[in-house]
Amino acid sequence: MLALIVAVDDNFLIGNGNELPWYEPNDLKYFKQITLNKAVLMGYNTYLSIIKRLGRPLPRRINYVLTYEKKLPAGGIIVDNLDSLIASYQDSELFVIGGKSVYESLLPRVERLYLTRIKGIHEGNIYFPRINFNEFILLSTKTNDNLTFEVYERIKK
């Protein structure tokens, strides 16, 4: 199953350059809890930002990277056939984790959406694409201080 996880502010901001525009430990814990021991799929710049921050790919996850590069630092796995990769995760979740162009191209194919809303307006320049919420049903919502964690599932046609 193709899933997507993202944190947005009130304006659906997701980034400031190649960094997160906020530091929210509870959101980072949630991200880890949801994606641990799963596979994550990201673009090249997102992968590089993780390597810069952690010095390695996300631990205890399979790190797939959509890129035209022939080699990746630190052991990420280059995706050369996206459809085959998605098909191989029919019974478990493959998490799309960014960046913007990866979100834009895969949002129409996502079956589950993990959306963290961070109250307020932050400084940055990268925004999440528009979500047609009429295509999704809200499965759960939980509020923790200035964060709201929502899980949606795409309505089957």
N, CA, C and O atoms as a GROMACS GRO file, in nm:
protein
  628
    1MET      N    1   0.085  -0.118   0.000
    1MET     CA    2   0.000   0.000   0.000
    1MET      C    3   0.089   0.124   0.000
    1MET      O    4   0.184   0.134   0.078
    2LEU      N    5   0.059   0.216  -0.086
    2LEU     CA    6   0.133   0.341  -0.090
    2LEU      C    7   0.071   0.439   0.009
    2LEU      O    8  -0.046   0.474  -0.002
    3ALA      N    9   0.151   0.482   0.106
    3ALA     CA   10   0.108   0.577   0.208
    3ALA      C   11   0.196   0.700   0.198
    3ALA      O   12   0.306   0.695   0.142
    4LEU      N   13   0.149   0.809   0.252
    4LEU     CA   14   0.224   0.934   0.250
    4LEU      C   15   0.219   0.992   0.390
    4LEU      O   16   0.114   0.995   0.454
    5ILE      N   17   0.334   1.040   0.438
    5ILE     CA   18   0.339   1.104   0.568
    5ILE      C   19   0.403   1.242   0.551
    5ILE      O   20   0.507   1.256   0.486
    6VAL      N   21   0.339   1.343   0.612
    6VAL     CA   22   0.386   1.480   0.597
    6VAL      C   23   0.338   1.564   0.715
    6VAL      O   24   0.232   1.538   0.772
    7ALA      N   25   0.417   1.665   0.749
    7ALA     CA   26   0.374   1.766   0.847
    7ALA      C   27   0.363   1.899   0.774
    7ALA      O   28   0.449   1.935   0.694
    8VAL      N   29   0.254   1.971   0.802
    8VAL     CA   30   0.227   2.099   0.736
    8VAL      C   31   0.187   2.202   0.841
    8VAL      O   32   0.134   2.167   0.946
    9ASP      N   33   0.212   2.330   0.811
    9ASP     CA   34   0.159   2.434   0.899
    9ASP      C   35   0.023   2.479   0.845
    9ASP      O   36  -0.032   2.414   0.756
   10ASP      N   37  -0.030   2.588   0.898
   10ASP     CA   38  -0.163   2.633   0.858
   10ASP      C   39  -0.173   2.669   0.710
   10ASP      O   40  -0.282   2.666   0.652
   11ASN      N   41  -0.059   2.702   0.648
   11ASN     CA   42  -0.058   2.734   0.505
   11ASN      C   43  -0.008   2.618   0.419
   11ASN      O   44   0.018   2.636   0.300
   12PHE      N   45   0.004   2.499   0.477
   12PHE     CA   46   0.055   2.380   0.412
   12PHE      C   47   0.201   2.393   0.371
   12PHE      O   48   0.245   2.331   0.274
   13LEU      N   49   0.275   2.473   0.447
   13LEU     CA   50   0.420   2.483   0.431
   13LEU      C   51   0.482   2.352   0.478
   13LEU      O   52   0.440   2.296   0.580
   14ILE      N   53   0.583   2.302   0.404
   14ILE     CA   54   0.652   2.180   0.444
   14ILE      C   55   0.803   2.198   0.453
   14ILE      O   56   0.871   2.114   0.512
   15GLY      N   57   0.856   2.306   0.396
   15GLY     CA   58   1.002   2.318   0.396
   15GLY      C   59   1.052   2.460   0.387
   15GLY      O   60   0.981   2.552   0.346
   16ASN      N   61   1.177   2.474   0.426
   16ASN     CA   62   1.250   2.600   0.415
   16ASN      C   63   1.384   2.564   0.353
   16ASN      O   64   1.476   2.520   0.422
   17GLY      N   65   1.394   2.583   0.220
   17GLY     CA   66   1.510   2.532   0.150
   17GLY      C   67   1.502   2.380   0.155
   17GLY      O   68   1.401   2.321   0.118
   18ASN      N   69   1.609   2.317   0.201
   18ASN     CA   70   1.609   2.171   0.212
   18ASN      C   71   1.604   2.127   0.359
   18ASN      O   72   1.659   2.023   0.395
   19GLU      N   73   1.538   2.208   0.442
   19GLU     CA   74   1.527   2.180   0.585
   19GLU      C   75   1.380   2.190   0.627
   19GLU      O   76   1.297   2.246   0.556
   20LEU      N   77   1.351   2.133   0.745
   20LEU     CA   78   1.219   2.153   0.803
   20LEU      C   79   1.210   2.294   0.859
   20LEU      O   80   1.308   2.344   0.914
   21PRO      N   81   1.096   2.360   0.847
   21PRO     CA   82   1.084   2.498   0.896
   21PRO      C   83   1.056   2.507   1.046
   21PRO      O   84   1.034   2.616   1.098
   22TRP      N   85   1.057   2.396   1.115
   22TRP     CA   86   1.028   2.394   1.260
   22TRP      C   87   1.103   2.279   1.324
   22TRP      O   88   1.156   2.191   1.256
   23TYR      N   89   1.108   2.282   1.455
   23TYR     CA   90   1.158   2.168   1.532
   23TYR      C   91   1.047   2.127   1.626
   23TYR      O   92   1.019   2.196   1.724
   24GLU      N   93   0.985   2.016   1.597
   24GLU     CA   94   0.873   1.965   1.676
   24GLU      C   95   0.905   1.822   1.720
   24GLU      O   96   0.878   1.728   1.645
   25PRO      N   97   0.961   1.804   1.840
   25PRO     CA   98   0.999   1.669   1.884
   25PRO      C   99   0.884   1.568   1.880
   25PRO      O  100   0.907   1.452   1.847
   26ASN      N  101   0.763   1.610   1.913
   26ASN     CA  102   0.651   1.516   1.911
   26ASN      C  103   0.616   1.470   1.769
   26ASN      O  104   0.572   1.357   1.749
   27ASP      N  105   0.635   1.559   1.672
   27ASP     CA  106   0.613   1.519   1.533
   27ASP      C  107   0.722   1.421   1.490
   27ASP      O  108   0.692   1.323   1.421
   28LEU      N  109   0.846   1.446   1.528
   28LEU     CA  110   0.955   1.355   1.494
   28LEU      C  111   0.934   1.217   1.557
   28LEU      O  112   0.962   1.115   1.494
   29LYS      N  113   0.885   1.214   1.680
   29LYS     CA  114   0.855   1.087   1.746
   29LYS      C  115   0.744   1.013   1.672
   29LYS      O  116   0.751   0.892   1.652
   30TYR      N  117   0.641   1.087   1.630
   30TYR     CA  118   0.530   1.027   1.556
   30TYR      C  119   0.580   0.970   1.423
   30TYR      O  120   0.546   0.857   1.387
   31PHE      N  121   0.660   1.047   1.351
   31PHE     CA  122   0.716   1.002   1.224
   31PHE      C  123   0.793   0.872   1.244
   31PHE      O  124   0.778   0.777   1.168
   32LYS      N  125   0.876   0.869   1.349
   32LYS     CA  126   0.955   0.749   1.376
   32LYS      C  127   0.863   0.632   1.410
   32LYS      O  128   0.882   0.522   1.359
   33GLN      N  129   0.766   0.655   1.495
   33GLN     CA  130   0.673   0.549   1.537
   33GLN      C  131   0.600   0.488   1.417
   33GLN      O  132   0.584   0.367   1.408
   34ILE      N  133   0.556   0.573   1.325
   34ILE     CA  134   0.477   0.527   1.211
   34ILE      C  135   0.564   0.456   1.106
   34ILE      O  136   0.520   0.359   1.045
   35THR      N  137   0.687   0.503   1.085
   35THR     CA  138   0.770   0.451   0.976
   35THR      C  139   0.874   0.348   1.017
   35THR      O  140   0.933   0.284   0.930
   36LEU      N  141   0.897   0.330   1.147
   36LEU     CA  142   1.000   0.238   1.193
   36LEU      C  143   0.974   0.095   1.143
   36LEU      O  144   0.861   0.046   1.146
   37ASN      N  145   1.080   0.032   1.096
   37ASN     CA  146   1.075  -0.104   1.042
   37ASN      C  147   0.988  -0.116   0.916
   37ASN      O  148   0.939  -0.224   0.883
   38LYS      N  149   0.970  -0.004   0.848
   38LYS     CA  150   0.895   0.000   0.722
   38LYS      C  151   0.989   0.051   0.612
   38LYS      O  152   1.106   0.077   0.638
   39ALA      N  153   0.937   0.064   0.494
   39ALA     CA  154   1.011   0.121   0.382
   39ALA      C  155   0.967   0.265   0.360
   39ALA      O  156   0.848   0.297   0.371
   40VAL      N  157   1.063   0.352   0.329
   40VAL     CA  158   1.034   0.491   0.299
   40VAL      C  159   1.086   0.523   0.159
   40VAL      O  160   1.188   0.469   0.115
   41LEU      N  161   1.015   0.611   0.092
   41LEU     CA  162   1.047   0.650  -0.044
   41LEU      C  163   1.060   0.801  -0.048
   41LEU      O  164   0.971   0.873  -0.002
   42MET      N  165   1.170   0.850  -0.103
   42MET     CA  166   1.195   0.994  -0.104
   42MET      C  167   1.271   1.034  -0.229
   42MET      O  168   1.322   0.950  -0.303
   43GLY      N  169   1.278   1.166  -0.250
   43GLY     CA  170   1.359   1.220  -0.356
   43GLY      C  171   1.503   1.236  -0.311
   43GLY      O  172   1.536   1.220  -0.193
   44TYR      N  173   1.589   1.267  -0.407
   44TYR     CA  174   1.733   1.278  -0.383
   44TYR      C  175   1.767   1.386  -0.280
   44TYR      O  176   1.848   1.362  -0.190
   45ASN      N  177   1.708   1.504  -0.293
   45ASN     CA  178   1.739   1.613  -0.200
   45ASN      C  179   1.694   1.582  -0.058
   45ASN      O  180   1.763   1.616   0.038
   46THR      N  181   1.579   1.518  -0.044
   46THR     CA  182   1.533   1.476   0.089
   46THR      C  183   1.631   1.375   0.148
   46THR      O  184   1.666   1.383   0.266
   47TYR      N  185   1.676   1.282   0.066
   47TYR     CA  186   1.774   1.184   0.112
   47TYR      C  187   1.902   1.253   0.159
   47TYR      O  188   1.955   1.222   0.266
   48LEU      N  189   1.952   1.347   0.079
   48LEU     CA  190   2.074   1.419   0.117
   48LEU      C  191   2.055   1.498   0.247
   48LEU      O  192   2.148   1.507   0.327
   49SER      N  193   1.936   1.555   0.267
   49SER     CA  194   1.912   1.631   0.390
   49SER      C  195   1.914   1.538   0.512
   49SER      O  196   1.958   1.578   0.620
   50ILE      N  197   1.866   1.417   0.496
   50ILE     CA  198   1.870   1.319   0.606
   50ILE      C  199   2.014   1.278   0.635
   50ILE      O  200   2.053   1.269   0.751
   51ILE      N  201   2.092   1.254   0.531
   51ILE     CA  202   2.233   1.218   0.548
   51ILE      C  203   2.306   1.333   0.617
   51ILE      O  204   2.389   1.309   0.706
   52LYS      N  205   2.277   1.456   0.577
   52LYS     CA  206   2.342   1.572   0.639
   52LYS      C  207   2.306   1.582   0.788
   52LYS      O  208   2.393   1.612   0.870
   53ARG      N  209   2.180   1.557   0.821
   53ARG     CA  210   2.134   1.571   0.959
   53ARG      C  211   2.177   1.453   1.047
   53ARG      O  212   2.220   1.472   1.160
   54LEU      N  213   2.166   1.331   0.994
   54LEU     CA  214   2.192   1.212   1.074
   54LEU      C  215   2.327   1.146   1.047
   54LEU      O  216   2.378   1.069   1.129
   55GLY      N  217   2.385   1.178   0.932
   55GLY     CA  218   2.509   1.112   0.893
   55GLY      C  219   2.487   0.974   0.833
   55GLY      O  220   2.584   0.901   0.808
   56ARG      N  221   2.363   0.937   0.810
   56ARG     CA  222   2.327   0.805   0.757
   56ARG      C  223   2.181   0.810   0.712
   56ARG      O  224   2.109   0.904   0.744
   57PRO      N  225   2.138   0.706   0.637
   57PRO     CA  226   1.995   0.698   0.603
   57PRO      C  227   1.913   0.678   0.730
   57PRO      O  228   1.968   0.650   0.837
   58LEU      N  229   1.781   0.692   0.718
   58LEU     CA  230   1.695   0.670   0.834
   58LEU      C  231   1.716   0.528   0.886
   58LEU      O  232   1.699   0.432   0.812
   59PRO      N  233   1.754   0.515   1.012
   59PRO     CA  234   1.782   0.381   1.066
   59PRO      C  235   1.657   0.296   1.081
   59PRO      O  236   1.547   0.347   1.103
   60ARG      N  237   1.677   0.165   1.068
   60ARG     CA  238   1.572   0.065   1.085
   60ARG      C  239   1.454   0.087   0.990
   60ARG      O  240   1.339   0.059   1.022
   61ARG      N  241   1.489   0.137   0.871
   61ARG     CA  242   1.394   0.152   0.761
   61ARG      C  243   1.467   0.121   0.631
   61ARG      O  244   1.588   0.141   0.621
   62ILE      N  245   1.395   0.074   0.533
   62ILE     CA  246   1.451   0.060   0.399
   62ILE      C  247   1.436   0.196   0.333
   62ILE      O  248   1.324   0.247   0.322
   63ASN      N  249   1.546   0.256   0.289
   63ASN     CA  250   1.548   0.391   0.233
   63ASN      C  251   1.556   0.385   0.081
   63ASN      O  252   1.664   0.367   0.025
   64TYR      N  253   1.441   0.401   0.013
   64TYR     CA  254   1.436   0.406  -0.132
   64TYR      C  255   1.446   0.551  -0.177
   64TYR      O  256   1.388   0.640  -0.115
   65VAL      N  257   1.520   0.574  -0.287
   65VAL     CA  258   1.541   0.710  -0.336
   65VAL      C  259   1.508   0.716  -0.485
   65VAL      O  260   1.565   0.642  -0.565
   66LEU      N  261   1.416   0.805  -0.521
   66LEU     CA  262   1.386   0.833  -0.661
   66LEU      C  263   1.490   0.931  -0.713
   66LEU      O  264   1.494   1.046  -0.671
   67THR      N  265   1.574   0.885  -0.803
   67THR     CA  266   1.681   0.972  -0.853
   67THR      C  267   1.734   0.919  -0.986
   67THR      O  268   1.718   0.801  -1.018
   68TYR      N  269   1.798   1.008  -1.061
   68TYR     CA  270   1.869   0.968  -1.182
   68TYR      C  271   2.016   0.944  -1.152
   68TYR      O  272   2.091   0.901  -1.240
   69GLU      N  273   2.056   0.970  -1.030
   69GLU     CA  274   2.195   0.946  -0.990
   69GLU      C  275   2.227   0.797  -1.002
   69GLU      O  276   2.138   0.713  -0.989
   70LYS      N  277   2.353   0.765  -1.027
   70LYS     CA  278   2.395   0.626  -1.040
   70LYS      C  279   2.441   0.567  -0.908
   70LYS      O  280   2.440   0.445  -0.890
   71LYS      N  281   2.483   0.653  -0.815
   71LYS     CA  282   2.530   0.609  -0.684
   71LYS      C  283   2.475   0.703  -0.578
   71LYS      O  284   2.450   0.821  -0.603
   72LEU      N  285   2.455   0.648  -0.457
   72LEU     CA  286   2.409   0.727  -0.344
   72LEU      C  287   2.506   0.712  -0.228
   72LEU      O  288   2.563   0.605  -0.208
   73PRO      N  289   2.526   0.819  -0.153
   73PRO     CA  290   2.609   0.805  -0.034
   73PRO      C  291   2.534   0.726   0.074
   73PRO      O  292   2.411   0.735   0.084
   74ALA      N  293   2.605   0.651   0.151
   74ALA     CA  294   2.556   0.590   0.275
   74ALA      C  295   2.452   0.479   0.258
   74ALA      O  296   2.386   0.443   0.355
   75GLY      N  297   2.436   0.425   0.140
   75GLY     CA  298   2.358   0.303   0.128
   75GLY      C  299   2.210   0.314   0.098
   75GLY      O  300   2.138   0.217   0.121
   76GLY      N  301   2.162   0.427   0.049
   76GLY     CA  302   2.023   0.432   0.004
   76GLY      C  303   2.006   0.346  -0.120
   76GLY      O  304   2.103   0.316  -0.189
   77ILE      N  305   1.884   0.305  -0.148
   77ILE     CA  306   1.855   0.218  -0.262
   77ILE      C  307   1.790   0.301  -0.373
   77ILE      O  308   1.684   0.360  -0.353
   78ILE      N  309   1.854   0.303  -0.488
   78ILE     CA  310   1.801   0.378  -0.603
   78ILE      C  311   1.682   0.303  -0.662
   78ILE      O  312   1.688   0.182  -0.684
   79VAL      N  313   1.574   0.376  -0.687
   79VAL     CA  314   1.454   0.319  -0.748
   79VAL      C  315   1.460   0.343  -0.898
   79VAL      O  316   1.463   0.457  -0.943
   80ASP      N  317   1.463   0.233  -0.974
   80ASP     CA  318   1.464   0.248  -1.119
   80ASP      C  319   1.333   0.202  -1.183
   80ASP      O  320   1.311   0.222  -1.302
   81ASN      N  321   1.245   0.140  -1.101
   81ASN     CA  322   1.114   0.100  -1.151
   81ASN      C  323   1.011   0.124  -1.041
   81ASN      O  324   0.986   0.037  -0.957
   82LEU      N  325   0.952   0.241  -1.041
   82LEU     CA  326   0.860   0.282  -0.936
   82LEU      C  327   0.736   0.193  -0.931
   82LEU      O  328   0.693   0.154  -0.822
   83ASP      N  329   0.678   0.160  -1.046
   83ASP     CA  330   0.558   0.077  -1.047
   83ASP      C  331   0.584  -0.060  -0.986
   83ASP      O  332   0.501  -0.112  -0.910
   84SER      N  333   0.696  -0.118  -1.017
   84SER     CA  334   0.732  -0.249  -0.960
   84SER      C  335   0.752  -0.238  -0.809
   84SER      O  336   0.710  -0.327  -0.735
   85LEU      N  337   0.815  -0.132  -0.765
   85LEU     CA  338   0.837  -0.113  -0.621
   85LEU      C  339   0.703  -0.101  -0.549
   85LEU      O  340   0.682  -0.168  -0.447
   86ILE      N  341   0.613  -0.017  -0.599
   86ILE     CA  342   0.482   0.001  -0.536
   86ILE      C  343   0.405  -0.130  -0.534
   86ILE      O  344   0.342  -0.164  -0.434
   87ALA      N  345   0.409  -0.204  -0.643
   87ALA     CA  346   0.338  -0.332  -0.650
   87ALA      C  347   0.390  -0.432  -0.547
   87ALA      O  348   0.315  -0.514  -0.496
   88SER      N  349   0.519  -0.424  -0.516
   88SER     CA  350   0.577  -0.518  -0.420
   88SER      C  351   0.536  -0.488  -0.277
   88SER      O  352   0.563  -0.568  -0.187
   89TYR      N  353   0.471  -0.375  -0.254
   89TYR     CA  354   0.425  -0.337  -0.120
   89TYR      C  355   0.273  -0.341  -0.109
   89TYR      O  356   0.214  -0.259  -0.037
   90GLN      N  357   0.209  -0.432  -0.177
   90GLN     CA  358   0.062  -0.443  -0.171
   90GLN      C  359   0.012  -0.475  -0.031
   90GLN      O  360  -0.093  -0.424   0.011
   91ASP      N  361   0.085  -0.559   0.042
   91ASP     CA  362   0.038  -0.603   0.174
   91ASP      C  363   0.096  -0.524   0.291
   91ASP      O  364   0.060  -0.550   0.406
   92SER      N  365   0.182  -0.431   0.265
   92SER     CA  366   0.238  -0.347   0.372
   92SER      C  367   0.254  -0.205   0.319
   92SER      O  368   0.240  -0.180   0.199
   93GLU      N  369   0.284  -0.113   0.410
   93GLU     CA  370   0.290   0.028   0.370
   93GLU      C  371   0.431   0.067   0.323
   93GLU      O  372   0.531   0.035   0.387
   94LEU      N  373   0.434   0.136   0.211
   94LEU     CA  374   0.552   0.203   0.159
   94LEU      C  375   0.525   0.351   0.177
   94LEU      O  376   0.430   0.404   0.119
   95PHE      N  377   0.607   0.419   0.257
   95PHE     CA  378   0.580   0.558   0.295
   95PHE      C  379   0.653   0.658   0.206
   95PHE      O  380   0.775   0.655   0.196
   96VAL      N  381   0.578   0.745   0.141
   96VAL     CA  382   0.633   0.859   0.068
   96VAL      C  383   0.662   0.966   0.172
   96VAL      O  384   0.573   1.007   0.246
   97ILE      N  385   0.790   1.012   0.177
   97ILE     CA  386   0.829   1.109   0.281
   97ILE      C  387   0.883   1.240   0.225
   97ILE      O  388   0.936   1.321   0.301
   98GLY      N  389   0.873   1.263   0.096
   98GLY     CA  390   0.912   1.392   0.040
   98GLY      C  391   1.020   1.377  -0.066
   98GLY      O  392   1.068   1.267  -0.093
   99GLY      N  393   1.057   1.484  -0.122
   99GLY     CA  394   1.015   1.620  -0.108
   99GLY      C  395   0.897   1.656  -0.195
   99GLY      O  396   0.818   1.571  -0.236
  100LYS      N  397   0.888   1.785  -0.223
  100LYS     CA  398   0.770   1.840  -0.288
  100LYS      C  399   0.737   1.771  -0.420
  100LYS      O  400   0.622   1.733  -0.442
  101SER      N  401   0.834   1.754  -0.508
  101SER     CA  402   0.804   1.695  -0.640
  101SER      C  403   0.762   1.549  -0.627
  101SER      O  404   0.679   1.502  -0.705
  102VAL      N  405   0.818   1.477  -0.530
  102VAL     CA  406   0.777   1.338  -0.507
  102VAL      C  407   0.635   1.335  -0.452
  102VAL      O  408   0.553   1.253  -0.494
  103TYR      N  409   0.605   1.425  -0.359
  103TYR     CA  410   0.468   1.436  -0.308
  103TYR      C  411   0.370   1.466  -0.422
  103TYR      O  412   0.266   1.401  -0.434
  104GLU      N  413   0.405   1.564  -0.506
  104GLU     CA  414   0.316   1.603  -0.616
  104GLU      C  415   0.289   1.487  -0.710
  104GLU      O  416   0.175   1.465  -0.751
  105SER      N  417   0.393   1.413  -0.746
  105SER     CA  418   0.374   1.307  -0.844
  105SER      C  419   0.303   1.184  -0.787
  105SER      O  420   0.235   1.113  -0.860
  106LEU      N  421   0.319   1.158  -0.656
  106LEU     CA  422   0.262   1.037  -0.599
  106LEU      C  423   0.132   1.057  -0.520
  106LEU      O  424   0.063   0.959  -0.490
  107LEU      N  425   0.098   1.180  -0.487
  107LEU     CA  426  -0.026   1.205  -0.413
  107LEU      C  427  -0.149   1.142  -0.481
  107LEU      O  428  -0.233   1.085  -0.411
  108PRO      N  429  -0.162   1.149  -0.613
  108PRO     CA  430  -0.279   1.087  -0.676
  108PRO      C  431  -0.286   0.934  -0.661
  108PRO      O  432  -0.392   0.875  -0.679
  109ARG      N  433  -0.173   0.871  -0.626
  109ARG     CA  434  -0.169   0.725  -0.614
  109ARG      C  435  -0.173   0.677  -0.469
  109ARG      O  436  -0.182   0.557  -0.444
  110VAL      N  437  -0.168   0.769  -0.376
  110VAL     CA  438  -0.160   0.734  -0.234
  110VAL      C  439  -0.294   0.678  -0.186
  110VAL      O  440  -0.400   0.732  -0.217
  111GLU      N  441  -0.287   0.569  -0.109
  111GLU     CA  442  -0.407   0.508  -0.053
  111GLU      C  443  -0.432   0.555   0.091
  111GLU      O  444  -0.546   0.559   0.136
  112ARG      N  445  -0.326   0.590   0.162
  112ARG     CA  446  -0.339   0.636   0.300
  112ARG      C  447  -0.252   0.760   0.318
  112ARG      O  448  -0.142   0.769   0.265
  113LEU      N  449  -0.304   0.855   0.395
  113LEU     CA  450  -0.237   0.983   0.417
  113LEU      C  451  -0.226   1.008   0.567
  113LEU      O  452  -0.326   1.014   0.638
  114TYR      N  453  -0.102   1.024   0.615
  114TYR     CA  454  -0.075   1.060   0.754
  114TYR      C  455  -0.037   1.208   0.753
  114TYR      O  456   0.072   1.245   0.708
  115LEU      N  457  -0.126   1.291   0.801
  115LEU     CA  458  -0.110   1.436   0.794
  115LEU      C  459  -0.098   1.494   0.935
  115LEU      O  460  -0.190   1.482   1.016
  116THR      N  461   0.016   1.555   0.963
  116THR     CA  462   0.034   1.625   1.090
  116THR      C  463   0.016   1.773   1.064
  116THR      O  464   0.084   1.832   0.980
  117ARG      N  465  -0.077   1.833   1.136
  117ARG     CA  466  -0.099   1.978   1.124
  117ARG      C  467  -0.029   2.046   1.241
  117ARG      O  468  -0.056   2.017   1.358
  118ILE      N  469   0.062   2.137   1.208
  118ILE     CA  470   0.135   2.214   1.308
  118ILE      C  471   0.074   2.353   1.310
  118ILE      O  472   0.079   2.426   1.212
  119LYS      N  473   0.015   2.389   1.425
  119LYS     CA  474  -0.053   2.518   1.435
  119LYS      C  475   0.045   2.632   1.410
  119LYS      O  476   0.161   2.628   1.453
  120GLY      N  477  -0.005   2.734   1.341
  120GLY     CA  478   0.074   2.854   1.317
  120GLY      C  479   0.123   2.862   1.174
  120GLY      O  480   0.105   2.772   1.093
  121ILE      N  481   0.186   2.976   1.148
  121ILE     CA  482   0.245   3.003   1.018
  121ILE      C  483   0.395   3.017   1.039
  121ILE      O  484   0.439   3.095   1.124
  122HIS      N  485   0.472   2.942   0.961
  122HIS     CA  486   0.616   2.939   0.976
  122HIS      C  487   0.684   2.997   0.854
  122HIS      O  488   0.620   3.021   0.751
  123GLU      N  489   0.812   3.019   0.865
  123GLU     CA  490   0.889   3.077   0.755
  123GLU      C  491   0.943   2.966   0.667
  123GLU      O  492   1.004   2.870   0.717
  124GLY      N  493   0.922   2.979   0.537
  124GLY     CA  494   0.972   2.880   0.444
  124GLY      C  495   0.927   2.909   0.304
  124GLY      O  496   0.862   3.011   0.278
  125ASN      N  497   0.960   2.819   0.212
  125ASN     CA  498   0.930   2.845   0.071
  125ASN      C  499   0.882   2.721  -0.006
  125ASN      O  500   0.868   2.726  -0.128
  126ILE      N  501   0.858   2.611   0.063
  126ILE     CA  502   0.814   2.490  -0.005
  126ILE      C  503   0.681   2.446   0.055
  126ILE      O  504   0.668   2.428   0.177
  127TYR      N  505   0.582   2.429  -0.032
  127TYR     CA  506   0.446   2.399   0.013
  127TYR      C  507   0.399   2.265  -0.041
  127TYR      O  508   0.438   2.222  -0.150
  128PHE      N  509   0.315   2.200   0.038
  128PHE     CA  510   0.256   2.072  -0.002
  128PHE      C  511   0.151   2.099  -0.108
  128PHE      O  512   0.082   2.201  -0.103
  129PRO      N  513   0.136   2.008  -0.206
  129PRO     CA  514   0.032   2.027  -0.309
  129PRO      C  515  -0.108   2.018  -0.249
  129PRO      O  516  -0.128   1.962  -0.141
  130ARG      N  517  -0.203   2.074  -0.320
  130ARG     CA  518  -0.342   2.071  -0.275
  130ARG      C  519  -0.394   1.928  -0.265
  130ARG      O  520  -0.372   1.845  -0.353
  131ILE      N  521  -0.462   1.904  -0.155
  131ILE     CA  522  -0.525   1.773  -0.134
  131ILE      C  523  -0.675   1.790  -0.158
  131ILE      O  524  -0.737   1.880  -0.103
  132ASN      N  525  -0.730   1.704  -0.239
  132ASN     CA  526  -0.875   1.701  -0.254
  132ASN      C  527  -0.929   1.610  -0.144
  132ASN      O  528  -0.935   1.488  -0.161
  133PHE      N  529  -0.968   1.669  -0.032
  133PHE     CA  530  -1.015   1.591   0.082
  133PHE      C  531  -1.144   1.517   0.054
  133PHE      O  532  -1.182   1.428   0.130
  134ASN      N  533  -1.215   1.552  -0.057
  134ASN     CA  534  -1.335   1.478  -0.095
  134ASN      C  535  -1.302   1.335  -0.141
  134ASN      O  536  -1.390   1.250  -0.147
  135GLU      N  537  -1.173   1.310  -0.173
  135GLU     CA  538  -1.130   1.178  -0.217
  135GLU      C  539  -1.088   1.089  -0.100
  135GLU      O  540  -1.054   0.972  -0.120
  136PHE      N  541  -1.091   1.144   0.021
  136PHE     CA  542  -1.043   1.071   0.139
  136PHE      C  543  -1.148   1.071   0.248
  136PHE      O  544  -1.236   1.157   0.254
  137ILE      N  545  -1.137   0.971   0.336
  137ILE     CA  546  -1.219   0.966   0.456
  137ILE      C  547  -1.124   0.973   0.575
  137ILE      O  548  -1.020   0.908   0.577
  138LEU      N  549  -1.162   1.052   0.674
  138LEU     CA  550  -1.080   1.067   0.795
  138LEU      C  551  -1.099   0.943   0.883
  138LEU      O  552  -1.211   0.912   0.924
  139LEU      N  553  -0.989   0.873   0.910
  139LEU     CA  554  -0.994   0.753   0.994
  139LEU      C  555  -0.973   0.784   1.141
  139LEU      O  556  -1.037   0.726   1.228
  140SER      N  557  -0.881   0.879   1.168
  140SER     CA  558  -0.851   0.912   1.308
  140SER      C  559  -0.790   1.050   1.318
  140SER      O  560  -0.731   1.102   1.223
  141THR      N  561  -0.806   1.109   1.434
  141THR     CA  562  -0.746   1.238   1.464
  141THR      C  563  -0.710   1.241   1.611
  141THR      O  564  -0.785   1.193   1.696
  142LYS      N  565  -0.593   1.299   1.640
  142LYS     CA  566  -0.546   1.309   1.778
  142LYS      C  567  -0.470   1.440   1.791
  142LYS      O  568  -0.383   1.471   1.710
  143THR      N  569  -0.503   1.517   1.894
  143THR     CA  570  -0.437   1.645   1.916
  143THR      C  571  -0.344   1.635   2.037
  143THR      O  572  -0.379   1.578   2.140
  144ASN      N  573  -0.225   1.693   2.021
  144ASN     CA  574  -0.124   1.694   2.125
  144ASN      C  575  -0.059   1.832   2.122
  144ASN      O  576   0.023   1.861   2.035
  145ASP      N  577  -0.095   1.919   2.217
  145ASP     CA  578  -0.046   2.058   2.220
  145ASP      C  579  -0.080   2.128   2.089
  145ASP      O  580  -0.197   2.142   2.055
  146ASN      N  581   0.023   2.171   2.015
  146ASN     CA  582  -0.003   2.245   1.891
  146ASN      C  583   0.002   2.155   1.768
  146ASN      O  584   0.012   2.205   1.656
  147LEU      N  585  -0.006   2.024   1.788
  147LEU     CA  586  -0.004   1.928   1.677
  147LEU      C  587  -0.135   1.852   1.669
  147LEU      O  588  -0.192   1.814   1.772
  148THR      N  589  -0.182   1.830   1.548
  148THR     CA  590  -0.296   1.742   1.526
  148THR      C  591  -0.252   1.636   1.426
  148THR      O  592  -0.209   1.667   1.315
  149PHE      N  593  -0.264   1.510   1.467
  149PHE     CA  594  -0.227   1.398   1.383
  149PHE      C  595  -0.354   1.339   1.322
  149PHE      O  596  -0.443   1.294   1.393
  150GLU      N  597  -0.360   1.341   1.189
  150GLU     CA  598  -0.476   1.291   1.117
  150GLU      C  599  -0.434   1.178   1.024
  150GLU      O  600  -0.327   1.181   0.964
  151VAL      N  601  -0.520   1.078   1.014
  151VAL     CA  602  -0.497   0.968   0.920
  151VAL      C  603  -0.619   0.956   0.830
  151VAL      O  604  -0.732   0.947   0.878
  152TYR      N  605  -0.594   0.958   0.700
  152TYR     CA  606  -0.699   0.951   0.599
  152TYR      C  607  -0.678   0.827   0.512
  152TYR      O  608  -0.565   0.780   0.496
  153GLU      N  609  -0.787   0.777   0.458
  153GLU     CA  610  -0.779   0.670   0.361
  153GLU      C  611  -0.855   0.712   0.237
  153GLU      O  612  -0.963   0.771   0.245
  154ARG      N  613  -0.796   0.681   0.121
  154ARG     CA  614  -0.861   0.717  -0.004
  154ARG      C  615  -0.989   0.635  -0.021
  154ARG      O  616  -0.991   0.515   0.006
  155ILE      N  617  -1.093   0.702  -0.064
  155ILE     CA  618  -1.221   0.635  -0.090
  155ILE      C  619  -1.205   0.553  -0.217
  155ILE      O  620  -1.164   0.606  -0.320
  156LYS      N  621  -1.237   0.426  -0.209
  156LYS     CA  622  -1.224   0.339  -0.325
  156LYS      C  623  -1.338   0.366  -0.422
  156LYS      O  624  -1.453   0.382  -0.383
  157LYS      N  625  -1.303   0.371  -0.549
  157LYS     CA  626  -1.403   0.401  -0.653
  157LYS      C  627  -1.459   0.276  -0.713
  157LYS      O  628  -1.544   0.284  -0.802
   0.00000   0.00000   0.00000
